[in-house]
Each structure stands twice: as structure tokens, then as C-alpha cells.
């Protein structure tokens, strides 16, 4: 299971209405090493009033691999009258054991963001 949520640290509130997508890397290291990673969409959704995406995988089975969560931030920041320095954020991480829970939150402010593996 992969879950995520967004916390707007500048407002001290959840990041509501942010479009988020999850993809898995579909090319491997044995492919052309000069090629940019290619990601295949897995799921997408919009954060709720708590800044979360409940059930965004809709029962899909995870496979081991390299995943990317893409957060579209520009509309959210604009609507909240915050400067747009980072129009989006991508978090790339490895799922070695798909039976584990991977909680990947995004802490957001106008001029920075951070992430960690949560529980």
C-alpha cells in the first residue's frame, strides 16, 4: 500500500485540492543508460479536506520497483495566494517489499518542501 498526504506548513493546515499522481518506472538499468527514466501511470487523485488521498490505489496490487509521486502544486499555491516557486514536486522512492505500507507525505511551503517515509 502506498499512501500520501500534503501538509501546508505555511498555513498550518492540510493541502486541500492538490492533484497527485503515482507512476512506476518502466525502464530498467539494463536499458539505455543515457535515457531518462520512463514512468507508467498507476493511480491519481485529488487531496481531500484532510490533505489525504484515501483509497487512491483502488485495490491495485503493488509490484516491486521504483515509484514516483507527482504533486501538482501551482494551482493550489495560486488559489491560496502563495508565491509559486515550485510548480510541482516529484518524490521518487523504491518499493522492495510490496507487502509493506509506504506512507509518503509532503510538507509544503512557498519556497520549500520536504518528505519522509511515514507510518
Secondary structure as GFF3:
##gff-version 3
##sequence-region A 1 119
A	DSSP	beta_strand	2	3	.	.	.	ID=ss1
A	DSSP	beta_strand	6	8	.	.	.	ID=ss2
A	DSSP	beta_strand	13	14	.	.	.	ID=ss3
A	DSSP	beta_strand	19	25	.	.	.	ID=ss4
A	DSSP	beta_strand	39	46	.	.	.	ID=ss5
A	DSSP	beta_strand	65	72	.	.	.	ID=ss6
A	DSSP	alpha_helix	74	79	.	.	.	ID=ss7
A	DSSP	beta_strand	88	95	.	.	.	ID=ss8
A	DSSP	beta_strand	102	109	.	.	.	ID=ss9
A	DSSP	beta_strand	112	118	.	.	.	ID=ss10
###
